[in-house]
Amino acid sequence: HNFWPFLQEERRDKDRRSPTDPAFDPSTLFVPLKFLHGGVYNREKVKAQTPAMQQWWRIKAENMDAVLFFKVGKFYELFHMDADVGFRELD
C-alpha cells in the first residue's frame, strides 16, 4: 500500500477531489476500479482483488479516518495502512 499512487501523490476523495480542493473530504478515498477488478493500473497489469478485499476497500474508502477491524471467519484482521497503525500502537 505504501507505493500505490491512489494512496500517495494521486490521492483523491470519493468524489475525485484533490487535497488542494477546499471541498476535499479526507475521510473518504477514491479507489480505482482497475485496481479493484484487475487490469492495467499505473502502467502495470494488476490482478483483481479478492471479493473480501474488494469489500474491505469499499468500506475503507468511506472510512479513511478510522481503523477498520475486518472480520475474517472467527477473527478480526487489520489490513494495509490499518495494520501499520495497529502494529505501531500495540507494539
Rosetta blueprint (number, residue, H / E / L):
1 H L
2 N L
3 F L
4 W L
5 P H
6 F H
7 L H
8 Q L
9 E L
10 E L
11 R L
12 R L
13 D L
14 K L
15 D L
16 R L
17 R L
18 S L
19 P L
20 T L
21 D L
22 P L
23 A L
24 F L
25 D L
26 P L
27 S L
28 T L
29 L L
30 F L
31 V L
32 P L
33 L H
34 K H
35 F H
36 L H
37 H H
38 G L
39 G E
40 V E
41 Y E
42 N L
43 R L
44 E E
45 K E
46 V E
47 K L
48 A L
49 Q L
50 T L
51 P H
52 A H
53 M H
54 Q H
55 Q H
56 W H
57 W H
58 R H
59 I H
60 K H
61 A H
62 E H
63 N L
64 M L
65 D L
66 A L
67 V L
68 L L
69 F L
70 F E
71 K E
72 V E
73 G L
74 K L
75 F E
76 Y E
77 E E
78 L L
79 F L
80 H H
81 M H
82 D H
83 A H
84 D H
85 V H
86 G H
87 F H
88 R H
89 E H
90 L H
91 D L
